Amino acid sequence: MTQKNTKNATKDGTLFDDNHSLQCAITKARRTIKIPDTLSIETLITSYLIALHGGRDKRKKKIHRFFSLIGLRDYGDKEVEAFGAGYRKAYRNSRRATPGTIETLIKLQEMGYKITIITKGLTDSQQENIDEIGIAQLVDRLFASCELGWEKPGSRIFHHAMGEYDITPEMLKGKGRPYMVGDDMTRDVHGAMDAGMEAIVYLPACAGAAPGLSTSLPVIHDNMTQLLYIIKKDRRDGRNNGRAKRWGLFCF
């Protein structure tokens, strides 16, 4: 399924398969109230994401906005509550890692890499996601903007994460840099590059086109195991062959 590239700002779609949970939640929630079958799942998802990004309103107002976007302006609080409850339950029950993530993290761990997550989300909710999708034993550190006070794409949070592993900005000159894998071109990719890291783009088919994507950047399509081939190619080409392996750091 191809859907509009409109993201929930607090959801990390690199390791956590937010697209899958979103589709499951909308599919289930639409059955809790009367939403016409003529409205496709693609239309509902796109409209829901637009409603979510319509401002800083509470979720209840955003669901009202969603109903308006799909032509159900007469629906009131009763329908909002039913839809919201069905959505939350289905979303939680369908959480999973993105395809290939678990086996890739296991392999990176075996290769001696440290795995960290840099997130804008709340620590508790992100840790819950990590536990739920089965990667808690594979993630070494979680760096949350809400606790540190720095957000992507600013370089400070990237430098802080690297500094926790004794990697200084001076060490980033030349070849051999830590990796950052992300699905947001501004916050993850450009932010990491500005901080002196090697950026890798995660771009599943369901995300659509990525504005500003450079042809020189390595891209993971659909399955995270492609990351292992990117590392192998870097070593074969003489990039990140020495110091990066010794530093052994991957950020997501």
N, C-alpha and C positions, 0 to 999 in steps of 0.2 A: 504494500500500500504506500502510495506517495501522498504526503500531506504537506501543508504549508509550513515553512521553516519558522515557526513562532514558538519560542521556548518559554518555559516557566523559569524565571530567573533563579529560583532556589533549588532547582533540580539539576543534578549532575547526570547528563546522559551518556557519559563516557564509560563508566563502569556499571551504572545502574540503568537497566533497560526501561527508561521512563516511557518510551513510545509504546511498548507492549502493555504496561500497566494502564496507561492512558486509554488505549483502545479497549482493553477489558472493562475498565471502569465506566466508560461512556456506553458501551454495549449493554452492560448490566443496568446502569442507572436509567437508561431510556425506557426500560420495561417497568420501572416503578411508577411512572406517570404515562399519560397518553401523548407520546411524541409520534407523529405520523410516520409510517413506514416509507413514505415517499422521500423522506430526508435520509440521505446516505450517511454512513458512519464517517466518511471523509468530511462531509459538510458539517456534521455535528462537532467533530474534533476541531476543525479549523475555527468554527464559531466559538467554541468553548475557550480555546486558547486566546482568541482575540478579546473575549470578555475578561479573562484573567488579567490581561495586560492593559486593561482600560483605566487603570489608576490604582490608588492605594486603599480602595474601599474594602470592606470586609467581604468574606466569601459569600454571604447571603446576597449582598447587592450585586456581586459578580454573576451569581446564578440568575438573578433577575435580568441582568443585562444579556446573558446568554439566551434566555427565553425570548427576549425582544428580538435578538438577532435572527432567530429561527422562526419568527412570526407568531410566537405564543405569548403575546403581551398581556393576555387576560389571566395568565397563571399567577397565583398569589403565593403567600407564605407556606401554605400547606404543600403545594407542589415543590416549592424550593426546599423545604425540609426533607421531603421524601427523596427527591433527586440527590440532594447532598449526602444523605445517609447511605443510599445505595452506592453512590460513587465512592465514598470513603472506604466502605467495607470491601468492595471489589478491587479497589486500587491496592489496599494493603495485602489482600489475599493473592494478588498476582505479581508481587514483586519478585524480580529475578535479575541476575547479572546479564550484561550484554553478551551476545554470542561469542564464545571463545575466551572470555575474560578469565574465568577460573583457571583453566589449563595454562593460559599465558602467564598469569601471576605466579602459579606454581613453578613454571619453568624459569621465570626471572629470579625467583627466590633461590632455586637450585643453582643458578648462575652467580649468585652472590649479591644480587642487587637489593637495595633497600627500597621499599614501596611506600610512598606518601601520598596523601590526598590533600589538596588545597581547595577549600570550599568557601563559598559565600553563605551557605546554609547554616542553620543552628547546629551546634555540636551534637546535642542529644538526638535530633532527628536524623542527622547524617550517620551517627553511630548505629542507630536503629536500622537504617538501610543496610549498612555494612554487615551487621549481624544477620539480618534477614536474608540477604542474598548469598550468604555463605563465604565471605571473604575476610572475616575478622582475623583469622590466623595468618592471612597473607598481607595485611596492611600494617606497616610499622608505626606510622605516625599520621595524625589527622591535624591539619592546621586550619582553623576556622577564623574567618574575618571578624565575626562577632566578638571573639575573645581577644584577638590581637589588635583590632582597630585599624587594620590595613586591608584593602580590597584589591583583587585583580581588576584591571590590568596594571595597577601600580607595581613597580619593581620591588618595593620594600617587603611585601609578603613572600615573594619568590626568594629574595636574598635571605630572609629570615629562615625559610625552610632549608635552604642550602647551608646556612650558617650552623644549623643544628647538627650538620654532618661535617663541620669544619671545612666547608668549601667557601672560599672568599672570592669577591669580585675579581681580584687580581689573578686568581687561578683560572678564570674563564677565558683569558686571552689565548688565542691560537686554537689548536685542535684539542678535542677532549673536553666535552661539556656534559653536564647532567641533562637528561631528557625530560620534556614536558609533553604529555599526550592530552589533547583536549578537543572538545567539540564546539567551542565558541571562538570564532576568529579574533574577536577583539580582546576578550578577557583572558583566554587561555593562550592562544597562539601568539598574537602580537605582544601580549604582556610578557610571556616567557622569553621571546626573542629580544625584547628591549632589556630584559634582565640578564641577557647573555647565555640563555639556555638553548638547547637544540629542540625545536618544536616539531611535533608530529600531529597531524590533523586526523581526528576520528570523524568520519563522514559517512554514516550508513545511508542507504538509498532512501529511507523514509524521511531523512532530514532535508532532502532537496538540495538545491545548489547553494554553495557557500560564497557570498559576495566577497571579493577581494582575495580569493584564494590564489596564491602564487603557484605557478607550475613547478617551481623548484622545491616546494615543500613535499615531504613524503606524506602519503595519505593512506589511512586504513579504511577500507570499504567493507562494511557488513560483519567481518569477523576479526576479533581482536588478535587472533593468532598471526595475522599478517604483520603484527608488530615484531615478531621474532625474525621474520624475513628482512625487515627493514634494518634491524640490528646487524644481522649477518652481512647485509650489503654494505653497511657503514664500515664494518671491519674489513671487508674485502677491498673496499675503495680506499682504505687507509684513514677513514674518519672515525673519531672516537674509539681508536683502537687501544690506546694506552691508558691515559689518565681517566677517561670516563669509566672504564672498567674498574680501575682502582678506586675511584670515588664511589661507583656502584649505586647511583641514585636515579630513581624514576619517580616523577610527580604526575599525578592525574587530577 
